[in-house]
Every structure is written in C-alpha cells, then in structure tokens.
Amino acid sequence: MNTDDIVQTFSSTKRFYDGTARTEYETYRIQPHSKRSVDYFFPKGVGDYHYGEGHPMKPHRLAITNTLVIGYGLHNHIDHFFSPKPASTAELEAFHDSDYIDFLSKLTPKNVDEMFRQHGDMINSSEDCPVFTGLFDFCKQYAGASILAARRLGEESCDVAINWTGGLHHAKKRGASGFCYVNDIVLAIQHLLRKYARVLYIDIDIHHGDGVEEAFYNTNRVLTVSFHKYNGEFFPGTGKLDDNGSGLGKHFSLNVPLKDGIDDESYVTMFRAVMEPVIATFRPSAIVLQCGADSLGCDRLGAFNLSIKAHGECVRFIKAFDLPLLVLGGGGYTMPNVARCWTYETSVLLDVQLPNQLPSTKYDDYFLTDRRLHPPLVRNVENQNTRASLERIRISVREKLRYLDCAPSVQMQVLPPDLMQWLEDEERAEMREMRSDTEAEKDRRREDNPKHLADPRPAGYPPPPLRNPRPRPSPRQPNNAYSNSTPTRAQSLSPVRARVRVQDRALPCTSILARVWGRRASPRSTRTIPAWRTA
C-alpha cells in the first residue's frame, strides 16, 4: 500500500515539504485573543443643570455627546453602559474637607448671600463658580460616575472606563475654583491607588490641572503630566516648567507649558516625545486621561489650533500602551465641537470607524452650519511655539526623568475594591459578639457566685455560706500563703508529674509567666497553686 494514500497532512501537498522552494506566501491578519472591555458611564439627567445665563460652562453638552454616541450606534460596541448612582457624602469627604462638603450641601440660590458671608473663602470666584439650583446634586452625579469607573477598573471588570461627565480638575480640598466644585479626578485616583501601585495622570485640557497636581504634590505614587497654555496670566496662573513637586513627590509633577496657536503636528509630536519616556520610566499600573476639549481650535475660551483628529490621536497613543485606562472629560465651551470630539474619541477607544456625516438626532439644531464629524477648526491665531522653544521643553522634561532612575517601589496589601460595606458588617458583627459575650459572662458569674442565685429559703434566714472558701493573700502577705490550704492531689505528686497534670487540666492562665511561676493571670482562676511552685 502506498503510504501517501493514508498519511493525512495539513498541507495541500502529499508531504509537509516536497523539496521545492516557495516563492509566494500568504499573509493572514492575526486577531487579538480577546477584545479590551470598555465601560461607559453617564448619570441620568446630568445634562439638565444650568450654570446661568451667559456662563461658558454648559452641562447640556454632556447630553448632546451622549445622544451623538448613541446616534452613531457606539453603544452596541460598549460592553457595559452604566447610569451610576450619586456619590455619598462620605465618598466626597475622602478628599474634600467635611466643612466644605457641608457648605455645598446647604448652598442654594436663596441663601447664597448669607453663606458667602460666613464661608466666602470656600469659593474662589462667584462669577466662575455660581450657585445654581441642584448644585450639590450635580456634583454628586459626576463624582459618583468617576468613582464607580475607578472601582470597575480596580476590580478588573473592565480595561477602559469612559466618563465624559467628569474631569473637573480645578476643585481644591477646601474650595471651588474654575467652574469646578468637587474634584472627581482625585477621588477616582484615590480608589485606583487601593489596587494599583502607581497611577499616571495626563491632562490635555488647555488649562493647567492645578487641583490634581496640588492633591498629589507630595507623593511619588501619582505622576501628573499637564499640557496647557501658560503665560503667567492665563487661568489658573500655575503650571510653570519648573514646578516639579516637593518632598517625596519631587520630580513627580511634570508641566508642559505651551503658547497660543499650537498646531496639530507640533502638539502631537510634543505629546509623543514626552509621554513615551514618561511611561517607560515611571511604569504606571493604571492611567487617568483628562480630555478637556477646550484645547481644540475655535473654542470659546481656548487659543490653540488643534483639530479633533489630533486631539483623538493623543487618546489613541495612550490606549496603545494597553494599561487600565480611565478617560474623563473636562473643559470645552463650544458645545457642538465638544460633542464631536468626545464622540470621536469614544470610537477610538472602541476601535470603530465612524463616517464623517453626523447621524440625525434630536439635537440637530446645534449642527445646522456643518453636519460633519471633522469640520475645520483652524482660526487666525499665529503659532507662537517655535521649534526651539518646544525642544527646550522636551529636553527639560527628559532631564527631570533622569531623577526617576526606576519606578518607586510600593509595598502593597491586597484590599477588596470597596471596604465600606464590609467594615460596616464587621462592626455590626463585633457589636453582636460583644453583647453575647457580656450576657455569657453575666450568666457564668451567676452560676459561680451563689449570691446571684435565688435563695429558696424563706425570709429571715441567714444567707448561705460561700462554696469552697479559701484564704486570700493580703498585699503584704507572701505568695506562699496558699500553702496553708488543704493539699490537692496535684500537690501530692512529684513536681514533674504535678506540672504535667496541672497543665493537662487547663489552668486558666494566659501568659507564660503565669505557667512558670504559678501566678494567676485572671481573677477567674479558682484553682489552688501547688506549694512547690511558690517555694
């Protein structure tokens, strides 16, 4: 029988190698073993709040973004779509001062004058941070979304978490600033630090992320990198190239100050040149990316010339490192462009290609002038960032990274994602156990002490004598006073046998000295001590 007829191979030829040289090769697209899980967070009704007439911050942009995401059908590619519950007061006080949170909870448009007279230092500017109806509810909603997103990452339930309602990076521990009342970014990073040893925070908002930098200015577990406009006068007036952190966090705060009019090529080149060595040196366990859209061209408060694609390219570059990623919103004051930008970046995180034509939604009136996803956003602002100035910034950042010879080592302890409920359950269990022990102790004392037992004899009779009376040593009496009592069987034995026998009978002694010297470790001990131990 011919063996070629029965030998089965996976080749089109009869043998694996027929001796002829192959000149043509087939190429195959290797699919990833598993797709990265993406969670999306949008609190219901978060876009219904209003800062006031003429104010540049408009939460309604969040509703437009969410509608555009659904209009493109991106929700079909999202693994989990959450409408999280608001953050609790205790969760907000994990970073913010309790007096400040109490101040926010009581602040209303009706009592604003009285509250400002008492706590005026808690608001940086009443014009930037106005008091509107539902202010505290709004803060709890976007903060709760960021906290839940960080928890999901810490539980390893997802690889990428998106919360466009968060990213308010100016709020301080005890005060509001720059349209921001509660710093959800700091709260989220605090939750990530429960799981991950090192967290990298990246800020591409046109304003410096001063609130986040200040919160982690003295720690080496969080490295903050901010790309922003700086000229000494632009809000918030911080973020110089020389601001590096202090104490243990020295050189763990990096700032990339830029000037007006930076274009796509310069910005993306600078971003890659800075972030690649930062990630390679710091080696973060998780990344938080704040995607403020006010760095786009034609923004109401911005002065850059970035396009939506260039802004999204920064997101794509960070996503390629395949680390747990929390993506947040931030600034952005031209609502149609903010919605376009964050919708496009959602597709980047989902690896979905979107057509340039916008879908039809109930907010079509905001896109009447241009129905494209990528309209031109360049305006007549001269690029004041020269190649020499950008190179100087890049070299300065690389020099600072030299002080980070290696990533800081952190001794970690395994903690569950959320201990609050467990701690409450454990505390209740301990209280129940303490109550049961107290009741058992009272019952035992009643059984041991006849005084606590009911006397069945009629009244008038003398009280019954105590059972097993024995002499008690006075403070000046030597320890061998117990030798006057009646010898027990253990005393009549040899010392070795007595020692073994006494230990076998489980004396109620809780210390080594009590067993060696015969001293009672507890007043509950009623056993007679052998004389040979006190000699």
C-alpha positions as CSV (number, residue, x, y, z in Angstrom):
1,M,0.0,0.0,0.0
2,N,1.2,3.4,-0.8
3,T,1.8,5.4,2.4
4,D,0.9,8.7,0.6
5,D,-2.6,7.5,0.4
6,I,-3.1,7.1,4.2
7,V,-0.9,9.8,5.7
8,Q,-3.0,12.9,6.3
9,T,-1.3,16.3,6.4
10,F,-2.4,19.9,6.8
11,S,-0.6,20.9,3.6
12,S,-2.0,20.9,0.1
13,T,0.9,18.7,-0.9
14,K,1.2,15.0,-0.1
15,R,4.1,15.7,2.3
16,F,4.9,18.7,4.5
17,Y,8.0,19.5,2.4
18,D,8.2,18.4,-1.2
19,G,11.7,19.8,-1.9
20,T,10.6,22.8,-4.0
21,A,11.2,26.4,-2.9
22,R,8.2,28.5,-2.2
23,T,8.2,31.9,-3.8
24,E,4.7,33.1,-2.7
25,Y,3.5,33.5,0.8
26,E,0.0,34.1,2.1
27,T,-0.5,36.8,4.7
28,Y,-3.0,36.4,7.5
29,R,-4.5,39.0,9.8
30,I,-3.9,37.8,13.3
31,Q,-6.9,38.8,15.5
32,P,-6.3,39.6,19.2
33,H,-7.0,36.8,21.6
34,S,-9.5,39.0,23.5
35,K,-11.0,42.4,22.9
36,R,-10.5,45.0,25.5
37,S,-13.5,45.6,27.7
38,V,-14.9,49.1,27.6
39,D,-17.4,50.5,30.1
40,Y,-19.3,53.8,29.6
41,F,-20.8,55.9,32.4
42,F,-23.5,58.5,32.0
43,P,-25.6,59.6,35.0
44,K,-29.2,60.2,34.0
45,G,-30.2,63.8,34.0
46,V,-26.6,65.2,34.4
47,G,-27.0,67.4,31.4
48,D,-30.1,69.1,32.7
49,Y,-28.3,71.6,35.0
50,H,-27.6,75.2,34.1
51,Y,-24.8,77.4,35.5
52,G,-26.7,80.5,34.5
53,E,-27.2,82.8,31.5
54,G,-24.0,83.8,29.8
55,H,-21.8,81.3,31.7
56,P,-19.5,79.4,29.4
57,M,-19.8,76.1,31.2
58,K,-22.9,74.3,29.9
59,P,-23.6,70.8,31.2
60,H,-26.0,70.4,28.3
61,R,-23.0,69.5,26.2
62,L,-23.0,66.1,28.1
63,A,-26.5,65.3,26.9
64,I,-25.5,66.2,23.3
65,T,-22.4,64.0,23.4
66,N,-24.3,61.0,24.8
67,T,-27.0,61.4,22.2
68,L,-24.4,61.5,19.4
69,V,-22.7,58.4,20.8
70,I,-25.9,56.5,20.7
71,G,-26.8,58.0,17.3
72,Y,-23.7,56.5,15.8
73,G,-24.5,53.1,17.3
74,L,-21.4,53.1,19.5
75,H,-23.5,51.8,22.5
76,N,-23.7,48.5,20.6
77,H,-19.9,48.1,20.9
78,I,-19.7,49.1,24.6
79,D,-19.6,46.2,27.0
80,H,-21.4,47.8,29.9
81,F,-23.4,51.1,29.8
82,F,-23.9,52.4,33.4
83,S,-26.1,55.1,34.9
84,P,-24.3,55.3,38.2
85,K,-25.8,56.4,41.5
86,P,-24.7,59.7,43.0
87,A,-21.7,59.8,45.3
88,S,-22.4,59.8,49.0
89,T,-21.2,62.5,51.4
90,A,-18.7,60.1,52.9
91,E,-17.2,59.4,49.5
92,L,-16.8,63.1,48.7
93,E,-15.2,63.6,52.1
94,A,-12.5,61.0,51.2
95,F,-10.7,64.0,49.7
96,H,-12.6,67.2,50.4
97,D,-12.9,68.8,53.8
98,S,-16.1,67.9,55.7
99,D,-16.9,71.5,56.4
100,Y,-16.7,72.3,52.7
101,I,-19.0,69.4,51.7
102,D,-21.4,70.5,54.4
103,F,-21.2,74.0,52.9
104,L,-22.0,72.8,49.4
105,S,-24.9,70.7,50.6
106,K,-26.6,73.7,52.2
107,L,-25.8,76.2,49.5
108,T,-28.8,77.3,47.5
109,P,-29.6,80.4,45.4
110,K,-31.8,81.7,48.2
111,N,-29.2,81.7,51.0
112,V,-26.2,82.4,48.8
113,D,-25.5,85.9,50.4
114,E,-25.7,84.6,53.9
115,M,-23.5,81.6,53.2
116,F,-20.9,83.7,51.4
117,R,-20.6,86.0,54.4
118,Q,-19.9,83.0,56.6
119,H,-17.8,80.9,54.3
120,G,-16.7,83.2,51.5
121,D,-13.2,81.7,51.4
122,M,-14.6,78.4,50.0
123,I,-15.5,79.9,46.6
124,N,-12.7,81.2,44.5
125,S,-14.9,83.4,42.4
126,S,-18.7,83.7,42.5
127,E,-18.6,84.5,38.8
128,D,-16.6,81.4,37.8
129,C,-18.4,79.2,40.3
130,P,-22.0,80.4,40.6
131,V,-24.7,79.0,42.8
132,F,-27.5,77.3,40.8
133,T,-30.4,75.1,41.5
134,G,-29.3,71.5,42.1
135,L,-25.6,72.4,42.5
136,F,-24.8,69.7,45.1
137,D,-26.8,67.0,43.2
138,F,-24.8,67.8,40.0
139,C,-21.5,67.4,41.9
140,K,-22.6,64.1,43.4
141,Q,-23.7,62.8,40.0
142,Y,-20.5,63.3,38.0
143,A,-18.3,62.4,41.0
144,G,-20.3,59.2,41.5
145,A,-19.7,58.2,37.9
146,S,-15.9,58.7,38.2
147,I,-15.8,56.8,41.5
148,L,-17.7,53.8,40.0
149,A,-15.5,53.9,36.9
150,A,-12.4,53.7,39.1
151,R,-13.9,50.8,41.1
152,R,-14.6,48.9,38.0
153,L,-11.0,49.3,36.9
154,G,-9.8,48.3,40.3
155,E,-12.0,45.2,40.2
156,E,-10.6,44.3,36.8
157,S,-14.1,44.3,35.5
158,C,-13.1,46.4,32.5
159,D,-10.0,47.6,30.7
160,V,-11.2,51.1,29.7
161,A,-13.7,53.2,31.6
162,I,-15.2,56.3,29.9
163,N,-16.9,59.1,31.9
164,W,-17.3,62.3,29.8
165,T,-19.2,63.9,32.7
166,G,-16.1,64.0,34.9
167,G,-12.7,65.6,34.6
168,L,-13.3,68.8,36.7
169,H,-9.7,69.3,37.7
170,H,-9.6,72.7,39.4
171,A,-11.5,72.0,42.6
172,K,-9.4,72.1,45.8
173,K,-9.7,70.2,49.0
174,R,-11.5,73.1,50.7
175,G,-12.8,75.3,47.9
176,A,-14.3,75.6,44.4
177,S,-12.4,77.0,41.5
178,G,-12.6,77.3,37.7
179,F,-16.2,76.0,37.2
180,C,-15.3,73.0,39.4
181,Y,-16.8,72.3,42.8
182,V,-15.8,68.7,43.5
183,N,-12.6,67.1,42.2
184,D,-13.8,63.8,40.9
185,I,-10.4,63.0,39.4
186,V,-8.7,63.0,42.8
187,L,-11.5,60.8,44.2
188,A,-11.1,58.4,41.3
189,I,-7.3,58.2,41.7
190,Q,-7.6,57.5,45.4
191,H,-9.7,54.5,44.5
192,L,-7.2,53.3,41.9
193,L,-4.4,53.6,44.5
194,R,-6.2,50.9,46.5
195,K,-5.4,48.4,43.7
196,Y,-2.5,49.8,41.7
197,A,0.9,50.8,43.0
198,R,1.4,53.7,40.6
199,V,-1.0,55.9,38.7
200,L,-0.2,58.2,35.8
201,Y,-2.4,61.3,35.4
202,I,-2.4,63.0,32.0
203,D,-4.1,66.3,31.3
204,I,-4.6,67.7,27.8
205,D,-7.0,70.5,28.8
206,I,-5.9,74.0,27.8
207,H,-5.9,75.0,31.5
208,H,-3.4,73.6,34.0
209,G,-4.7,70.8,36.1
210,D,-3.8,72.5,39.3
211,G,-6.3,70.8,41.6
212,V,-5.0,67.3,40.8
213,E,-1.3,68.4,40.9
214,E,-1.8,70.0,44.3
215,A,-3.6,67.0,45.7
216,F,-0.6,64.6,44.9
217,Y,2.2,67.2,45.0
218,N,4.0,65.3,47.8
219,T,3.6,61.7,46.8
220,N,5.6,59.5,44.3
221,R,2.7,57.1,43.7
222,V,1.0,59.5,41.3
223,L,2.8,61.2,38.5
224,T,1.0,64.2,37.0
225,V,1.7,65.5,33.5
226,S,-0.2,68.6,32.2
227,F,-0.1,70.0,28.7
228,H,-1.6,73.5,28.9
229,K,-1.3,77.2,28.0
230,Y,0.9,79.3,30.3
231,N,1.8,82.9,30.1
232,G,1.6,83.9,33.7
233,E,-1.9,85.4,33.4
234,F,-4.0,82.7,31.8
235,F,-6.2,80.9,34.4
236,P,-5.2,79.4,36.8
237,G,-1.8,81.0,36.5
238,T,0.1,77.9,37.6
239,G,2.0,75.1,35.8
240,K,5.4,76.6,35.1
241,L,8.1,74.4,33.7
242,D,10.0,74.5,37.0
243,D,7.0,73.2,39.1
244,N,8.2,69.7,39.9
245,G,6.6,68.6,43.2
246,S,8.1,68.6,46.7
247,G,9.1,66.2,49.4
248,L,8.6,62.6,48.4
249,G,6.9,63.8,45.3
250,K,9.9,65.8,44.0
251,H,10.1,65.4,40.2
252,F,6.7,63.6,40.1
253,S,4.8,66.7,38.8
254,L,5.7,67.5,35.1
255,N,4.3,70.5,33.3
256,V,4.5,71.2,29.6
257,P,3.6,75.0,29.2
258,L,2.6,76.0,25.7
259,K,1.8,79.2,23.9
260,D,-1.1,80.3,21.7
261,G,-1.7,78.8,18.3
262,I,0.0,75.4,18.5
263,D,-1.0,73.3,15.6
264,D,-1.6,69.5,15.2
265,E,1.9,68.5,14.1
266,S,3.7,70.4,16.9
267,Y,1.2,69.2,19.6
268,V,1.1,65.5,18.7
269,T,4.9,65.4,18.3
270,M,5.5,67.0,21.7
271,F,2.9,64.7,23.3
272,R,4.6,61.6,22.0
273,A,8.1,62.8,22.8
274,V,7.1,63.5,26.4
275,M,4.7,60.6,27.2
276,E,6.7,57.7,25.8
277,P,9.8,58.2,28.1
278,V,7.5,59.1,31.0
279,I,5.6,55.8,30.7
280,A,8.8,53.8,30.2
281,T,10.4,55.4,33.2
282,F,7.5,55.6,35.7
283,R,5.9,52.3,34.6
284,P,2.4,53.1,35.8
285,S,0.0,50.4,36.8
286,A,-3.0,52.5,35.6
287,I,-3.6,55.7,33.6
288,V,-6.1,58.5,34.1
289,L,-6.5,60.7,31.0
290,Q,-8.3,64.0,31.2
291,C,-9.5,65.0,27.7
292,G,-10.6,68.7,28.1
293,A,-11.9,69.8,24.7
294,D,-11.1,73.5,25.2
295,S,-7.7,72.8,23.6
296,L,-9.5,72.4,20.3
297,G,-9.4,75.2,17.8
298,C,-12.3,77.7,17.7
299,D,-13.0,77.1,21.4
300,R,-14.8,79.9,23.2
301,L,-12.1,80.2,25.9
302,G,-9.2,78.4,24.2
303,A,-6.4,79.7,22.0
304,F,-5.0,76.5,20.3
305,N,-5.4,75.3,16.7
306,L,-5.9,71.6,17.3
307,S,-8.3,69.5,15.2
308,I,-10.5,66.8,16.5
309,K,-8.3,64.1,14.9
310,A,-5.1,65.5,16.6
311,H,-6.9,65.6,19.9
312,G,-8.0,62.0,19.4
313,E,-4.5,60.9,18.4
314,C,-3.3,61.6,21.9
315,V,-6.0,59.2,23.2
316,R,-5.1,56.6,20.6
317,F,-1.4,56.9,21.6
318,I,-2.1,56.3,25.3
319,K,-4.6,53.5,24.6
320,A,-1.8,51.6,22.7
321,F,0.1,51.0,25.9
322,D,-2.6,48.5,26.9
323,L,-2.9,49.6,30.5
324,P,-6.0,50.1,32.7
325,L,-7.3,53.4,31.4
326,L,-9.8,55.9,32.9
327,V,-10.9,58.5,30.3
328,L,-12.6,61.7,31.6
329,G,-14.0,64.8,30.1
330,G,-13.1,68.3,31.3
331,G,-13.3,71.7,29.7
332,G,-14.8,72.6,26.4
333,Y,-17.0,75.6,25.8
334,T,-18.2,75.3,22.1
335,M,-20.8,72.6,22.6
336,P,-21.0,71.2,19.1
337,N,-17.3,70.7,18.9
338,V,-17.1,69.2,22.4
339,A,-19.8,66.6,21.4
340,R,-17.9,65.8,18.1
341,C,-14.6,65.4,19.9
342,W,-15.7,63.1,22.7
343,T,-17.8,61.0,20.3
344,Y,-14.8,60.5,18.0
345,E,-12.6,59.6,20.9
346,T,-15.2,57.1,22.1
347,S,-14.9,55.4,18.7
348,V,-11.1,55.5,19.0
349,L,-11.3,53.7,22.3
350,L,-13.7,51.1,20.8
351,D,-11.7,50.7,17.6
352,V,-14.7,51.6,15.5
353,Q,-14.5,53.7,12.3
354,L,-17.2,56.4,12.0
355,P,-18.4,58.1,8.9
356,N,-17.8,61.8,8.6
357,Q,-21.5,62.5,8.2
358,L,-23.3,63.1,11.5
359,P,-26.3,60.9,12.3
360,S,-29.7,62.5,12.8
361,T,-30.6,63.2,16.5
362,K,-32.9,65.4,18.5
363,Y,-30.1,67.9,18.8
364,D,-29.6,68.5,15.0
365,D,-30.2,72.3,15.6
366,Y,-26.7,72.5,17.1
367,F,-25.1,71.2,13.8
368,L,-27.0,73.2,11.2
369,T,-24.0,75.0,9.9
370,D,-21.9,71.9,9.5
371,R,-23.0,68.3,9.5
372,R,-19.5,66.8,9.5
373,L,-17.8,65.0,12.3
374,H,-14.4,66.6,11.5
375,P,-15.0,70.2,10.4
376,P,-12.0,72.6,10.0
377,L,-11.2,74.2,13.4
378,V,-8.3,76.4,12.5
379,R,-8.6,80.1,13.1
380,N,-6.3,83.0,12.5
381,V,-4.1,82.5,15.6
382,E,-0.4,82.6,15.0
383,N,1.6,79.7,16.3
384,Q,3.9,81.3,18.9
385,N,5.5,77.9,19.7
386,T,8.8,77.9,17.9
387,R,10.7,74.7,17.3
388,A,13.5,75.9,19.6
389,S,11.0,76.5,22.5
390,L,9.4,73.1,22.1
391,E,12.8,71.4,22.0
392,R,13.8,73.2,25.2
393,I,10.7,71.9,26.9
394,R,11.3,68.4,25.7
395,I,14.9,68.4,26.9
396,S,13.9,69.8,30.3
397,V,11.3,67.1,30.8
398,R,13.8,64.4,29.8
399,E,16.3,65.8,32.3
400,K,13.8,65.6,35.1
401,L,13.1,62.0,34.2
402,R,16.8,61.2,35.0
403,Y,15.9,61.6,38.6
404,L,13.5,58.8,38.3
405,D,16.1,56.0,37.9
406,C,13.4,53.4,38.4
407,A,9.8,53.3,39.3
408,P,9.2,53.8,43.1
409,S,8.5,50.5,44.8
410,V,5.4,50.4,46.9
411,Q,4.5,47.7,49.4
412,M,1.0,46.7,48.5
413,Q,-1.6,45.0,50.6
414,V,-4.4,43.2,48.9
415,L,-7.7,45.0,49.6
416,P,-11.2,44.4,48.2
417,P,-12.4,47.1,45.8
418,D,-14.8,48.5,48.4
419,L,-14.4,48.0,52.1
420,M,-17.1,50.4,53.3
421,Q,-19.9,47.8,53.3
422,W,-17.6,45.1,54.7
423,L,-16.4,47.4,57.5
424,E,-20.0,48.1,58.5
425,D,-20.9,44.4,58.5
426,E,-17.8,43.6,60.5
427,E,-18.6,46.3,63.0
428,R,-22.1,45.1,63.5
429,A,-20.8,41.5,63.9
430,E,-18.4,42.7,66.6
431,M,-21.1,44.6,68.4
432,R,-23.3,41.4,68.4
433,E,-20.4,39.3,69.6
434,M,-19.6,41.8,72.4
435,R,-23.2,41.8,73.6
436,S,-23.3,38.0,73.5
437,D,-20.0,37.8,75.5
438,T,-21.4,40.2,78.0
439,E,-24.5,38.1,78.5
440,A,-22.5,34.9,78.8
441,E,-20.2,36.5,81.3
442,K,-23.1,37.6,83.4
443,D,-24.6,34.1,83.3
444,R,-21.3,32.5,84.2
445,R,-20.9,34.8,87.2
446,R,-24.4,34.0,88.4
447,E,-23.6,30.3,88.2
448,D,-20.2,30.7,90.0
449,N,-21.4,33.1,92.7
450,P,-24.3,31.9,94.9
451,K,-25.1,35.5,95.8
452,H,-26.6,35.8,92.4
453,L,-28.7,32.7,92.7
454,A,-32.3,32.8,94.0
455,D,-32.5,31.8,97.7
456,P,-35.4,29.3,98.0
457,R,-35.5,29.7,101.8
458,P,-38.0,31.9,103.4
459,A,-37.1,35.4,104.6
460,G,-35.4,35.8,107.9
461,Y,-32.9,33.0,107.5
462,P,-29.2,34.0,107.4
463,P,-27.5,34.0,103.9
464,P,-25.9,30.7,102.9
465,P,-22.2,30.4,103.2
466,L,-19.9,30.7,100.2
467,R,-18.9,27.5,98.5
468,N,-15.3,26.4,98.7
469,P,-14.0,29.3,100.8
470,R,-10.2,29.8,100.7
471,P,-7.9,32.4,102.2
472,R,-6.9,35.4,100.1
473,P,-3.4,36.8,100.5
474,S,-3.1,40.4,101.7
475,P,-0.9,42.8,99.8
476,R,1.9,42.3,102.4
477,Q,1.4,38.6,102.7
478,P,4.0,36.4,100.8
479,N,2.9,34.3,97.9
480,N,3.3,31.0,99.8
481,A,0.2,31.8,101.9
482,Y,-1.6,29.4,99.6
483,S,0.4,26.6,101.1
484,N,-1.8,26.8,104.2
485,S,-4.7,25.4,102.3
486,T,-5.5,21.8,102.0
487,P,-3.1,20.0,99.7
488,T,-4.6,18.8,96.4
489,R,-3.9,15.6,94.5
490,A,-1.6,17.6,92.2
491,Q,0.5,18.7,95.2
492,S,1.0,15.2,96.4
493,L,2.6,14.2,93.1
494,S,6.2,14.7,92.1
495,P,7.0,18.1,90.7
496,V,7.3,16.8,87.1
497,R,4.1,14.8,87.3
498,A,2.3,17.7,89.0
499,R,3.4,20.1,86.3
500,V,2.1,17.8,83.6
501,R,-1.1,17.1,85.4
502,V,-1.9,20.7,86.1
503,Q,-1.2,21.7,82.5
504,D,-3.4,18.9,81.3
505,R,-6.2,20.2,83.4
506,A,-6.0,23.6,81.5
507,L,-5.4,26.2,84.1
508,P,-7.0,29.5,83.1
509,C,-3.6,31.2,82.7
510,T,-3.0,33.3,79.6
511,S,0.7,34.1,79.9
512,I,4.0,32.2,80.1
513,L,5.0,33.8,83.4
514,A,1.7,32.5,84.9
515,R,2.5,29.0,84.0
516,V,6.2,29.1,85.1
517,W,5.8,30.9,88.4
518,G,2.3,29.9,89.3
519,R,0.8,33.3,89.4
520,R,-2.8,33.7,88.4
521,A,-3.3,35.6,85.1
522,S,-7.0,36.1,85.6
523,P,-9.3,36.7,88.7
524,R,-11.5,33.9,87.3
525,S,-8.8,31.3,88.3
526,T,-10.1,29.4,91.3
527,R,-7.5,26.5,91.3
528,T,-5.1,26.0,94.2
529,I,-1.5,26.6,93.2
530,P,1.0,23.8,94.3
531,A,3.3,24.7,97.2
532,W,6.4,23.6,95.3
533,R,5.9,26.4,92.7
534,T,5.9,29.2,95.4
535,A,8.8,27.9,97.4
